[in-house]
Amino acid sequence: QVRLVESGGGLVQAGGSMRLSCAASGNIFSFAVMGWYRQAPGKQRELVATITKGGSTNYAGSVKGRFTISRDNAKDTVYLQMNSLKPEDTAVYFCYLQWILGGEVWGQGTLVTAAS
């Protein structure tokens, strides 16, 4: 059973930076995509960024140029570097993994608050 554990959330001033980490426990050799979604109060969960097994990345338009997703294969960990944070980036951020043969795993979420 694979688990995803996020860390690194908290409170930051608008304009500041923060890095989220997502550590996977268990065998994730057969994953296709890992990434981050977020859900703000009263809103639907939305894609933030993803990275494929081959290293291709994809970003939501609202974070492109400010956020960077990366992966450390040796540690089975995915990172989300967030720069120039805005109040509208405030949300619970969820780590996500999709298997090659289908199915998903989600982390428990970590709260990021960008105060104006």
C-alpha positions in Angstrom: 0.0 0.0 0.0 1.6 3.3 -1.1 1.2 6.3 1.0 1.9 9.9 0.1 2.9 12.3 3.0 3.0 16.0 2.3 5.0 18.5 4.4 6.1 22.1 4.2 2.9 24.0 4.4 2.2 26.9 6.7 1.9 30.7 6.7 3.9 33.0 4.5 3.6 36.6 3.5 2.4 37.4 0.0 5.4 37.7 -2.2 7.3 35.1 -0.2 8.4 31.5 -1.1 7.6 28.1 0.2 8.6 24.5 -0.7 6.2 21.6 -0.4 7.5 18.0 -0.2 5.6 14.8 -0.9 7.3 11.6 0.2 6.0 8.3 -1.2 6.3 5.1 0.9 6.1 1.8 -0.8 6.9 0.7 -4.3 6.0 3.4 -6.8 8.0 2.0 -9.8 4.8 1.7 -11.8 3.6 5.3 -11.5 2.8 7.4 -14.5 2.3 10.8 -13.1 2.8 12.6 -9.8 1.8 16.1 -8.9 0.0 18.6 -6.9 -3.6 19.8 -6.7 -5.1 22.4 -4.4 -8.5 23.3 -3.0 -9.3 26.7 -1.7 -12.3 27.2 0.6 -15.6 27.0 -1.2 -13.9 26.0 -4.5 -13.3 22.8 -6.4 -10.0 21.0 -6.3 -7.8 22.2 -9.2 -4.6 21.1 -10.9 -1.4 22.9 -9.9 1.4 21.0 -11.5 2.3 17.5 -12.6 5.5 15.6 -13.5 5.5 12.4 -15.5 7.8 9.4 -15.0 9.8 10.6 -17.9 10.2 14.1 -16.3 7.8 16.1 -18.4 6.0 18.8 -16.5 2.7 20.6 -16.8 1.5 23.7 -14.9 -1.8 25.5 -14.4 -1.7 28.9 -16.1 -2.2 30.7 -12.8 1.1 29.3 -11.4 3.3 29.1 -14.5 6.5 31.0 -14.0 6.1 31.1 -10.2 5.9 27.4 -9.2 8.3 24.6 -10.1 7.7 20.9 -9.7 10.6 18.5 -9.4 11.3 14.9 -8.4 14.1 13.1 -6.5 13.9 9.6 -7.8 16.3 8.3 -5.2 14.1 9.5 -2.4 10.7 8.9 -4.1 9.9 12.5 -3.3 8.2 15.2 -5.3 8.7 18.9 -4.5 6.7 22.0 -5.3 8.8 25.2 -5.1 6.4 28.1 -4.8 7.7 31.7 -5.4 6.0 35.1 -5.5 3.0 33.7 -3.5 -0.3 35.5 -3.8 -3.2 35.5 -1.4 -5.2 33.6 -4.1 -2.7 30.7 -3.7 -4.1 30.0 -0.3 -5.4 26.5 -0.3 -4.9 23.0 0.9 -2.4 21.4 -1.3 -2.7 17.7 -2.1 0.0 15.4 -3.5 -1.2 13.0 -6.2 0.0 9.9 -7.9 -1.5 8.1 -10.9 -0.5 4.6 -11.8 0.4 3.5 -15.3 -2.5 0.9 -15.3 -5.0 3.3 -13.7 -5.9 4.2 -10.2 -4.8 7.1 -8.0 -3.3 7.7 -4.6 -3.8 11.0 -2.7 -2.0 12.5 0.3 -3.8 14.0 3.3 -3.1 17.6 2.2 -1.1 20.5 3.7 -2.5 24.0 4.2 -0.7 26.9 2.6 -1.7 30.4 3.6 -0.3 33.4 1.8 -1.2 36.4 3.9 -1.7 39.8 2.3 
